Amino acid sequence: MFAYEVGLSIDLTTCEQHLTTLSQRATIKHKHRAPAYFEYRPAPVQVMQEAEPLPLGGYYSNPSVEMVIYDFGAISLTYSIPLHGPFASLLALHNDLYANTRLLQDAHRHVTHLVSVIAGCIVRPHMADMVEDYVIFQVETFTTPCQAEALTRQYAQEIAQLLRGGSQPLSQQEVHDALVCQIAFGLDDVAVIDWNAAFLFDREAEDVRAVLEFANVELLEMRYLDEQLDDDLDQAYETLSKQHWHWFHFTGSARTDLRRIAQMQVDSAILFEGVNNALKLLGDQYLARVYRLASQRFHLEEWDASILRKLQILEGIYEKIADRAASRRLEILEWIVIVLIAVEIILPFLNLPWH
């Protein structure tokens, strides 16, 4: 999976009208009962696009890619690679997927083409330099039947190496850390979630994959927003430290600075709220736990805390600039009043014809 930031927001309703019949509104399939209100808000648009099969670690990707368009300006692209063979071959596949230049270029080409098609639906379109990737290994069956509980116990070293992408055996501490975030719904399924990859032993894992995909997109948006706020704070600090020697120039400049900082705040708040409110998981306890594990692995709470702190700092700078502008305006008004009083006092002593 590759997640991209392509704009401030996307009008999904108009977006569907620009796409072919291969598009549809994405929903989460449930292998168990869940309340009807458990959905994306609003539902992203899912697009299937033909693609050239790519050789990857002894396998080939499917001749199509799946792209999901989110209203908060993100696009997630997924390659599917059919697996069949010995479990050990997955490690070679993971190593080939890591920083695969050809795969990155192909993903970027697909997303760029999609953005060009829906450019009119994107508010302030742009392609951010950063991209967030994630690998999900889903095993449906083994040639020799294996219970899910026994799988993570007997093959802990192999699964940990697969998740961490290491070619050498890992220490017990590293194996434990790699497998600590695991969850199961039934006796014949298990999901192990790590930072760069996840291992799913499940015949029907579409719901878990959808949650992991959204978490990966959320991580991208948090990283992007955090970086943008760093730039905004640098500009705000520079604005706050500027010295204005001319009163009237200061008044006009302050208004411009305040508008710019206010726009930074609004843009950041819209993106932050859009990402955090896009998926409601309160109606499904199992998927909510999956999301919490993914959030723990991706450190989403720490990203949220960092972003909120920077938004508060930006708000403080805005208030300081506003207070300074208000003080300067009052000072100017005081001088105007003094000048008018002085004129009123002086005029009677001036024997002017028009007085």
Backbone hydrogen bonds, N-H to C=O, Kabsch-Sander energy under -0.5 kcal/mol:
donor,donor_aa,acceptor,acceptor_aa,energy
2,F,77,L,-2.7
3,A,132,E,-2.6
4,Y,75,I,-2.7
5,E,130,M,-0.5
6,V,4,Y,-0.5
6,V,73,G,-3.0
7,G,73,G,-1.1
8,L,123,V,-2.2
9,S,123,V,-0.8
10,I,71,D,-2.5
11,D,121,C,-2.6
12,L,10,I,-1.1
15,C,11,D,-2.1
16,E,12,L,-2.1
17,Q,13,T,-0.9
18,H,14,T,-0.8
18,H,15,C,-1.1
19,L,15,C,-0.6
19,L,16,E,-0.9
23,S,20,T,-1.4
24,Q,46,Q,-2.3
26,A,44,P,-3.1
29,K,27,T,-0.6
38,F,35,P,-1.5
39,E,37,Y,-1.3
41,R,42,P,-0.5
41,R,278,A,-3.4
45,V,69,I,-1.9
46,Q,24,Q,-4.4
47,V,67,M,-3.5
48,M,22,L,-0.8
49,Q,65,V,-2.5
51,A,63,P,-1.9
56,L,59,Y,-3.2
59,Y,56,L,-1.9
61,S,54,L,-1.9
62,N,80,S,-3.0
64,S,62,N,-0.5
65,V,49,Q,-2.7
66,E,78,T,-2.1
67,M,47,V,-3.3
68,V,76,S,-2.7
69,I,45,V,-3.3
70,Y,68,V,-0.5
70,Y,74,A,-2.9
73,G,70,Y,-1.4
74,A,70,Y,-0.5
75,I,4,Y,-2.2
76,S,68,V,-2.5
77,L,2,F,-3.2
78,T,66,E,-2.8
80,S,64,S,-0.5
89,S,86,P,-1.3
90,L,87,F,-1.8
91,L,88,A,-1.0
92,A,88,A,-0.7
93,L,89,S,-1.6
94,H,90,L,-2.6
95,N,91,L,-2.3
96,D,92,A,-1.7
97,L,93,L,-2.0
98,Y,94,H,-1.6
100,N,97,L,-1.4
101,T,99,A,-0.9
104,L,100,N,-2.5
105,Q,101,T,-2.5
106,D,102,R,-2.3
107,A,103,L,-2.6
108,H,104,L,-2.5
109,R,105,Q,-2.0
110,H,106,D,-2.1
111,V,107,A,-2.4
112,T,108,H,-2.6
113,H,109,R,-2.1
114,L,110,H,-2.2
115,V,111,V,-2.7
116,S,112,T,-2.0
117,V,113,H,-1.4
118,I,114,L,-2.0
121,C,118,I,-2.2
122,I,119,A,-1.3
123,V,9,S,-2.8
124,R,122,I,-0.6
126,H,6,V,-2.7
128,A,5,E,-2.4
128,A,126,H,-0.7
132,E,3,A,-1.7
133,D,131,V,-0.5
134,Y,1,M,-2.0
135,V,196,N,-1.7
137,F,198,A,-3.0
138,Q,136,I,-0.7
139,V,137,F,-0.6
139,V,200,L,-3.3
140,E,138,Q,-0.5
148,A,187,L,-0.8
151,L,147,Q,-2.0
152,T,148,A,-1.5
153,R,149,E,-0.7
154,Q,150,A,-3.3
155,Y,151,L,-2.1
156,A,153,R,-0.7
159,I,155,Y,-2.5
160,A,156,A,-2.5
161,Q,157,Q,-2.3
162,L,158,E,-2.0
163,L,159,I,-2.4
164,R,160,A,-2.6
165,G,161,Q,-1.6
166,G,161,Q,-1.0
175,V,171,S,-2.5
176,H,172,Q,-2.6
177,D,173,Q,-2.2
178,A,174,E,-2.2
179,L,175,V,-1.7
180,V,176,H,-0.8
182,Q,180,V,-1.2
183,I,191,A,-2.4
189,D,186,G,-0.7
190,V,201,F,-1.4
191,A,183,I,-2.8
192,V,199,F,-3.0
193,I,181,C,-3.1
193,I,191,A,-0.5
194,D,197,A,-1.9
198,A,135,V,-2.1
199,F,192,V,-2.8
200,L,137,F,-3.6
200,L,198,A,-0.5
201,F,190,V,-2.9
202,D,139,V,-1.5
202,D,200,L,-0.7
205,A,203,R,-0.5
209,R,205,A,-2.7
210,A,206,E,-2.2
211,V,207,D,-1.8
212,L,208,V,-2.4
213,E,209,R,-2.6
214,F,210,A,-2.2
215,A,211,V,-2.4
216,N,212,L,-2.1
217,V,213,E,-2.1
218,E,214,F,-2.8
219,L,215,A,-2.2
220,L,216,N,-1.9
221,E,217,V,-2.4
222,M,218,E,-2.5
223,R,219,L,-2.5
224,Y,220,L,-2.8
225,L,221,E,-2.9
226,D,222,M,-2.5
227,E,223,R,-2.1
228,Q,224,Y,-2.5
229,L,225,L,-2.6
230,D,226,D,-1.7
231,D,227,E,-1.8
232,D,228,Q,-2.7
233,L,229,L,-2.8
234,D,230,D,-1.9
235,Q,231,D,-2.1
236,A,232,D,-2.6
237,Y,233,L,-3.0
238,E,234,D,-2.0
239,T,235,Q,-2.3
240,L,236,A,-2.6
241,S,237,Y,-1.9
242,K,238,E,-0.7
242,K,239,T,-0.8
245,W,243,Q,-0.6
247,W,245,W,-0.5
250,F,246,H,-2.5
251,T,247,W,-1.9
252,G,248,F,-1.7
253,S,249,H,-2.6
254,A,250,F,-3.0
255,R,251,T,-1.8
256,T,252,G,-1.8
257,D,253,S,-2.7
258,L,254,A,-3.0
259,R,255,R,-2.3
260,R,256,T,-2.2
261,I,257,D,-2.5
262,A,258,L,-2.7
263,Q,259,R,-2.1
264,M,260,R,-1.9
265,Q,261,I,-2.3
266,V,262,A,-2.5
267,D,263,Q,-2.6
268,S,264,M,-2.3
269,A,265,Q,-2.6
270,I,266,V,-2.7
271,L,267,D,-2.1
272,F,268,S,-2.6
273,E,269,A,-2.7
274,G,270,I,-2.4
275,V,271,L,-2.3
276,N,272,F,-2.0
277,N,273,E,-1.6
278,A,275,V,-0.9
280,K,39,E,-1.3
281,L,279,L,-0.6
284,D,281,L,-1.2
288,A,284,D,-2.0
289,R,285,Q,-1.9
290,V,286,Y,-2.1
291,Y,287,L,-2.6
292,R,288,A,-2.2
293,L,289,R,-2.2
294,A,290,V,-2.3
295,S,291,Y,-2.9
296,Q,292,R,-2.2
297,R,293,L,-2.4
298,F,294,A,-2.7
299,H,295,S,-0.8
300,L,295,S,-2.1
303,W,299,H,-1.9
304,D,300,L,-2.8
305,A,301,E,-2.5
306,S,302,E,-2.3
307,I,303,W,-2.4
308,L,304,D,-2.8
309,R,305,A,-2.2
310,K,306,S,-2.0
311,L,307,I,-2.4
312,Q,308,L,-2.1
313,I,309,R,-2.1
314,L,310,K,-2.5
315,E,311,L,-2.1
316,G,312,Q,-2.3
317,I,313,I,-2.3
318,Y,314,L,-2.3
319,E,315,E,-2.3
320,K,316,G,-2.2
321,I,317,I,-2.5
322,A,318,Y,-2.6
323,D,319,E,-2.8
324,R,320,K,-2.4
325,A,321,I,-2.4
326,A,322,A,-2.5
327,S,323,D,-2.5
328,R,324,R,-2.2
329,R,325,A,-2.2
330,L,326,A,-2.3
331,E,327,S,-2.2
332,I,328,R,-2.3
333,L,329,R,-2.5
334,E,330,L,-2.4
335,W,331,E,-2.0
336,I,332,I,-2.3
337,V,333,L,-2.5
338,I,334,E,-2.3
339,V,335,W,-2.6
340,L,336,I,-2.5
341,I,337,V,-2.4
342,A,338,I,-2.4
343,V,339,V,-2.4
344,E,340,L,-2.4
345,I,341,I,-1.9
346,I,342,A,-2.3
347,L,343,V,-2.7
349,F,346,I,-1.4
350,L,346,I,-0.5
350,L,347,L,-1.5
351,N,349,F,-0.7
352,L,350,L,-2.1
355,H,352,L,-1.4
